[in-house]
Amino acid sequence: MTREPPGCWRVNSLILYTFRSITSHRSLSRPERCATSSQDVFLAFHRNLDFVRKFMKPLLIGELAPEEPSQDHSKNSQITEDFRALRKTAEDMNLFKSSHLFFLLYLAHIIVMESIAWFTIFYFGNGWIPTVITAFVLATSQAQAGWLQHDYGHLSVYKKSTWNHIAHKFMIGHLKGASANWWNHRHFQHHAKPNIFHKDPDVNMLHVFVLGKWQPIEYGKKKLKYLPYNHQHEYFFLIGPPLLIPLYFQYQIIMSMIVHRDWVDLAWAISYYARFFITYIPFYGVLGAIIFLNFVRFLESHWFVWVTQMNHIVMEIDQEPYRDWFSSQLVATCNVEQSFFNDWFSGHLNFQIEHHLFPTMPRHNLHKVAPLVRSLCAKHGIEYQQKPLLRALQDIIRSLRQSGQLWLDAYLHK
């Protein structure tokens, strides 16, 4: 068996949606068609179109027969045309141009928090109170570093993709001990098909939860009961936020780097662990430092899960509907009201709609394009959901409860 080189993960992830989209079009014989018939998808993910086309060329193998059905039957051409005009307006407004000062200051405030955490233990000792305070400061810096690596992973900081990829490896590797290739492979599938079963890994809950309206009914009809799903809104608090990062993600990231022999990402991750243990072993010993690290991960995991799920898990989760790019993102995402705290707390993912429509747009410009998106939604009668932060968090539990009840009804009566 031929093993894929580690670098191909990033390329495969970037072209994933484009390939899936262009295969529904009638002519696949020329690479140039990728930028026309699938223009919205292609532009959303790639800064350098010529660079990506050379990877797509081997995938374009022929033409579909004229009588073959197209998967575009439910797509609204007027929405597509208006969205392309909206994107052109955003480009003319320089909304895809990033402020390097913004990201530099963002990195600086993460480094400051790391320094405060060390100084707290150094000055006050390793008692319970300084330890807990330090853990919360480190969890905050880790959460913020997570939002920052997200920016570089989306190529939204530098003009050249290569610079973004290099910076991304440093941010996610040295600041967080994770893998850039693992993140790209997983995250771009999510952006390509948000909330689509079997295509979005973020809704692949390994039978732990049933989501949306379709899955719980299907599980109920088939009498599948891996867990008591009618209580999932309760056990979510026990196995969701507490365990995702310290248990599932941490194991998955390490194993993915080893299995794929991704030595570059592994070296960056090791540099994070080396820095952490060199810093905190003198205060806690080896075992104490390991426990302390996982406590920080435990705290960060709560932050990460609540923020990332408030925009998606409450929205439509179903099989592939083959909508146009604009509509497919609107039904799978929602926003949280803007405020200085909400922007900082969520890494500007409170503008999840705009982020999904324009993945390469720097986050500090998302609020500027939001009024244009709302206007387009109003024109075509598409719901643009925006809610207060507290309600968004409550809706996570409400949606889990509703899906669990759908499963129970189907399990007992269908």
Buried (B, 14 or more C-beta within 10 A) or exposed (E): EEEEEBEBBBBBBBBBBBBBBBBBBBEBEEBEBBBEBBBBBBBBBBBEEEEBBEBBEEBBEEEBEEEEEEEBEEBBEEBBEBBBEBBEEBBEEEBBEBEEEBBEEBBEBBEEBBEBBBEBBBEEEBEEEBBEBBBBBBBBBBBBBBBBBBBBBBBBBBEEBEEBBBBBBBBBBBBBBBBBBBBBBBBBBBBBBBBBBEBBEBBEBEEBBBBBBBBBBBBBEEEBBEBEBBEBBEBBEEBBBBBBBBBBBBEBBBEBBEEBEBEBBBEBBBBBEEBBBEBBBEBBEEEBBBEBBBBBBBBBBBBBBBBBBBBBBBBBBBEEEBBBBBBBBBBBBBBBEBEEEBBBBBBBBBBBBBBBBBBBBBBBBBBBBBEBBBEBBEEBEBEBBBBEBEEBBBBBBEBBBBBBBBBBBBBEEE
